[in-house]
Amino acid sequence: MEIQDRKNIFPASDWFDINFLANFLGTDNALKKKFNEQKFSIGEEKISSRLLNHWYLVGLVDDDRPNGKGWKKFSLSEIIWIQIVVKLRSFGLDLKKIKAVKDQIDKYNAGDEISKCPLLDFYIMVAMSSIEPIKFIVFESGEADIIRQVEIDIANQIGLINEDFISIDLNKLLNKNFTKKNIRADYLNYSKSPKSPLIKQIEDSLSTKDIQSLTIRVKNQDYIIDEEFFTKDKVKANALMSVLQFGQLIEKKNGGKSTYQVTNKKKLKKG
């Protein structure tokens, strides 16, 4: 699903670019190898072999058994995915919709030789090593993602989420599987963890009085940020322009009445 076709969008994140794209995807990572060791049985989920065979058939779970026969051992990543499937089924999603969810989560698979699902492996690692709440979410339209809670908060704040969604807490799922590790998110203090420059810029823009619109574009290695102010007062518009280092003033007329759009243009380096 292309970004322009999505109803719900999360702002581009240099945190994701650095930590996932640059330092996890396609790398020889010890935790990644551990997450993909096939040494677990299904356990307490009590999924029948008949049901598993059906999931193999529709592509929900990879069947890597020789000739599709015999008992299969699962990796940690596969166990977590199966538990997610069970939860999505309990929410009423049919197998076709869950397969569409899987296709979206698998979008980076071709870029990694170790992980069967590097996106899921990455967020398992983040949830196990930090206090940040990590959510597996599925929107009403079927759009799906794995995302940090702070990025959900920001997308909601700037109006980029337009649908309700199912939210599965990845931290709680992991804590269920690793009770001795005490994998828990801090839902009160997670937002106090260090923020990327882009996140800080978005928060600063949203807290600035009179900004009615915020646009963020990616151009090469930069984020191009436009903060837009609208006023019917020409004097105020000129006063705003006088304090901007890089700005644009546009006068729009409707029925003989003028409205002034002042755009404060900023550039922020990625990474």
N, C-alpha and C positions, 0 to 999 in steps of 0.2 A: 504494500500500500504506500503510494507516494505521499510526501508531506502535504502537497497542495490538495490532496483528496481527503485529508483527515479533518474530522470535526473538532478534534482535541489535540493541542500541540503543546509540548514542553519547550521552553526556551533553550536554545543552543547553550551547552555548558562546557566551559574550558576544563572544569573538573573531570567530566566524562572523557573529553578528548585526551587529556594527559594520562589519567589513571587507567582507562579501559583501552582506548584505541592505540595509544603509544606504548603503554607499559604492561598490558595484559594480553590483548589479542595477538595471537601468532607468536607469543614468546614461550620459552622453555621455563615454565613456572612449576615449582615443586608442589604447591598447593593444588594447582590445576591437575597435576598428575594424580594426586591423592584423591581428589574429588571424582576422578574417572576410573579408579580401580574397581573392578567388578568383583565384589566380595560379600555383598549383602543379599539376604533374602527379603521377600516382601514384608514379613513380620506381621504386626498387629492389624494392618489394613485388611487382611483376610480376603484378598482378591483371588477369585477362583482362576484356575488355569484356563478354563473356558472363556472367562471374561478377558483375561490377558491375551489370549489368542485372537480374540476379536479386536482388541486394541492394536495388536501387531498388524492385523489385516488392514485396518483403516488408517494406519500410520501415526497413531498417537504415541506409541512406544516402539523404539527400534528393536527389531528381532535379529540379533546377531548370532543365534544358535546355529550350529552346523546343520544345514538342510532343514532348518526350522523345527528341529526336534530336540527333546530332552529338557532338563531343568536349566533355567537361566539364573545367573547371578547378576545383581544390579550394582551400579555405582551409586555413591551418595547423591550425585546430581540427578540420576534417574529416579532414585527413591523420592527425592523432594518433588520432582516433576510429577510422579505418580500420585503423590499426596495432593498436589495442586489439582490434578485432574479429578480426583475423588471429590474435592471441595467444590470445583466448578460444576460437577454433576449434581451435587447436593443443592446448588443454587439454581438448578434447572436447565443448564446449558446442555444442548444435545451434542453428540460426538462430532457432527459436522462443524459446529461453531467452535468447539474446542480444538479441532484440527486447524481451523483458521487462526486461532490464537497461537497455536504452536508454530505455525508458519511465520508469524510475525516475530516471535521470540527467537526463532532460528535464523534470523536475517544475517547474522554474522558468522554462521557456521563454516562457510567456505574459506574464511580467513584464518582458520585454526586447525592444526593437525592433531592436537591432543584432546581438546574439548569437543564433546558431542554438541554441547550448547554453551559456548563461551560466555554469552550474556548472563545466563543463569549462574554459571560457575563464578563469574566476577562478583555478582551481587551476593552470593553465598559467602564469598571471602569478605566482602565489606561488612555484612551483617555479623560475621563471626569476630571481626577485629575492631569494631567501633560501636558507639552508642546510637548511631543513626537508624531510625526506623526505615526499613526497606519494604516496599509494597509491590506486590504483583497485582496489577489492576486490569480489569476488563470493562470497557464502556458498553453502554446500551447498544451501540452500533456494531459491536464486535471488535473495535479497536482495542489493542492490548499493549502493555509495556511493563517492564520492571523499572522501578524508579525510587529515588529517595523521597521521603516525606517532604523535605524542604523544597524540592522542585515541584511537588504537587501544590504546596502552599503558594509558591510564586505564580504558577500558572493560573491558579484560582484567582489570585489577587489582581492580575492584569487581564483577566477575562479570556483566557485561552482554552479553558475547559468548559464545554457547552453541554455535556451530558452527565447523568449520574453514572456511577460505576461500582462494580464489585471490587472490594479490596481484601487481599489475603496478606496477612502479616508474615513475611518471610522470617523475621527474627523469632517469632513464636513457633513456627514450623521447625526451625533448626533447634530451638531449645527443647522441643518435644523429642527430637532424635538424639540430642546430646545433653542430657539432664545434668551431667557432672560439670559441664563447661559454663553453665549459667549465662547463656547467650540471651541478653535482654537489651532492648532499646530503652533509652531515656527519653520519654515523650515530653518531659517538661524542659529539658536542657539541651536537646539535640541541636536546636537552632543557634546555640552559643558556640558551637564548634566553628573552626576557621572557615570563612566563606571565600569563594573565588572572587576576583575583581569584577566579573560580570554580574554575579549575584549582588554584590555590594552596590554596583552602579544602578541596577534595577531598583533596589530598595531605596536608594537615595533619590532617584527620579520620581518614584511613586510618592515619596514623602514631601516633594517640593510643591508648594502651593501654586495653584492655577494651571498645572500641567493637565491637559485633557486627553492627550494621546501619546503613546510611547511605541516607537517602531525600532526593531532590531534586525539588522541584516548582516550577513556574513560576506565579506569581500576579501579574497585571498587569505591573509593571516590576521585580518582585523575584523572586529565587530563595529559596524556603523550604526550609531544610535541617534535617533531623531526624537527630541522632546518637543512636542507641539503645544503652543498656547493659542487660544482663540479669544479675541476681544472685539467689541464694537467701538472701542475708544482708540482713535488714531494716535492721540498723545501718549497713551499707555503703551501702544504697540511700538512707537518710535523709542520710548524710554527703555523698553525691553531690548530692542535691537542695539541700543547704545552700549549695553553692558555685556553683550555676547562677543566672544572671540571669533566664532564662526557661526553665522546665522543667515536666515532667509526670511524676508517679509513679503507676504502675498496679500493683495487686497482682492476680495471677492464681493461682487455686487449682486443683490437680489431685490428686484423691485425698487431700485434706486437707493437702497440702503447698503452700506458697506460693512463687511466683517473682515477683520485682519487676522491672518494666521502667521504667527511668528514661530519659526523652527530653530531650535538650538541644536547644532550639529556637533556630535562628538565621535571620536575614534578611540577604540580600546584594543590593544594587542591581545590576540589569543595566546593562551598559555602563560 
